[in-house]
Amino acid sequence: MSSRLSFNNDGDHCQIVVKDVFDIRKEQFIHDTTLRNELLKMKGKSLKKVPTLPITIVPEMEGEEIREGIAGYIMQLFDGNSEGKTAYDLCKKGLDRIFDCTPNDKKDSLTDKIEREMKLLTGKQYLKGFLEYNTEDKKYRAVEKYKNPRSQTRKFIESKINEWVKTSQQTLKSI
C-alpha cells in the first residue's frame, strides 16, 4: 500500500491519494476485507478539515513534494522577527518529530534536495529580490524591505510560492 498527494502508478498494490479529497485505487490488492471496505467508504470525502500532521516532509520526497512540504515555512521568513532559516533548518522543521530518529545521511540528502529547491525559488523566475541567500550564515531570509509585507505584496509572494510549488519537475529542469 502507498499513500501520496497525487496519483502515481506504483505497481500492483493499493494506492491511496490524500490531497483535498480521499481517493483509493487498486483496492483489490487489499486482502483484509474490513480495511478495504472502510477505505472505500472514505473514497470521495473531503480531507480539508482533517487535522494535519506536523511532519510535512520525509527523506524519500523529491521536487514538488518537498516544495509543498516547506512552502509554509518559507512564508514565515517574511515575518518581521524571522532571522532566516538554513536548508538544514527547513529540513528539521519539516521532519518535525521524526528528525531525531532519521539517519544523518538521510537528513543530509534531504537538506541537499531542499537547497536545490530553494535555489530555484530565490532565482529570477520566482522570488529574486524578495528572498535572498546569505552565503556567510547560509540562511534564506526576506529582503529587509519585504519583512512584514503589506497585503498586496504578501499576496504576490504567496502566489509566487504557489507557482513554484506547482511547477512540474520537467519545467524546472529546463530553467
N, C-alpha and C positions, 0 to 999 in steps of 0.2 A: 504494500500500500504506500502511496506517496501523496503528499499534500503540497500544493503550490498556490501562488497568487493568480496564475493563469494556466490554461491547459497546455501541457507539454506531453506528448505521447511517450511515456516511459516504458512501454512494453506491456507484457502480459500480466498485469496486476491492477488492482483497483487504484483509481486516481481521483483525488478529491481537490476541488478548486475552492479556495476560501478567500475570495475577494469581497465584493459587495453582496453577492448572492451565492449561497452554498450550492455547489454542483458536484455530482459524483458520476464518474464514468467507469465503465468496465467493472461494474459491481458484481458481475457473475463470478469474479475471481475471489470474492469473499465467501469462505466456506461456512462461517458462523452465521446462520440464518437470522438470529436475533440482532446481531450487529448490522447485517445487511439491511434488514427491514427498518431499523432505527435510522440508519443513514439515509435510506430512501425517503423516509418521512421528512427529512430536513431539506431535500432537494428543492431548489427554487426559493427558499426562505432567505429573507434579508439578514445580513450579518452586520449591518451598520450600528446596531445598538448593543452588540456583544462586547463585553469588556475586552480590552486589548492586553496582551502580554507586554511586559516592559522590554522583553527581548525583541529587537527589531531586525537583527542580522545574525547569521550563523556563518561559520567559516566556509561552507560549501557554496555560498552565494556568489553570483557574478553580476556584472553590469547593472541592468535595470533593477534587479532585486536589491543590490547594495544601495543604489541611488535612492530607491523608495524607502529603504530602511533608515537612511541617515538624513533625509530631507528635513524632518522636524528639528533635528539638532542644528542644522545649518541655519534655519530661521532664528535660532537662539543666538547666533553670532551677531545678529543685528540689534540685540538688546544693549542698551547703553552701558550696562555693567559687565558685559562679556569681555574677558581678557583674551578671547580667542581659544581655538582648540587645534591640537595636532591631529594628524590622521590616526595616531595611536589613541588619543582621547576619544575620537569618534568611534573607534573600534571598541573601546572599553564601554562607552555608553550604550552602543548597540547590542553588545553581548550581554550586558547587564549581569544578571545573577549567574550566568554560566561562564563569565570571564575567568574566574579563578580556577575553574576545572578544565579550561580549554588549554591544550598543549601550546607551548610557546611558539613552535614552528607554525601552527595554525593561526595564531594571533599575528605573527609576523607576515604571513601570506595574506591574511585579510587586511592588515594595515597597508600593505603594498597595493592591494586592489582599491582600497579607499583612496589612497594617494593618487592613483591613476584617474579615478573618477573625479576627484576634487580638482585636478589639473584641468580637466575638461570644463568643469563648472566655472573656474576662475578665468578661463580663456575668453577670447574676444566674442564668441557666439552667445555667451550666457551672462556672466556677472563681472566681466572685466570692468574695473573702475568702481565697483561696488564692494567686492570681496577680494581681499589680497592675501598673498602668502608671504610671510616673513621668513627669510632664509636663516636668520640668526637663531630664533627660537622655534622655527619650523611650525609656526601656528598660522592657521587661517583666521582672519578677523575682518570685520566690516571696516571699510574705509571710514575714517573719523566722521566725515560729514553725513554718512548714512547710518550711524548708530542712532537708534530710536527714530526711524524714518517716519515721515508723515504718511497718512493713509494712502494717498495715491502712489507714493514711492514704494510703500510696503506691498501694495497690490502688484506693482510691476515686478518687484523682487520675487514675490511668491509665484507669479506667472512664469518667470524665467526659470525658477527652480522646478516647477511642474513640467515645463518644456524639456528641461534636462532629464528629469526622471523618466519621461515618456519616450525619449528619443531611443530608437532601436539601436542595438549594438552595430548593426550594419551601417547605419548613418554615422555613428561615432567613429567607426574605422576610416571613413572617408574624409574626416575633418583634418 
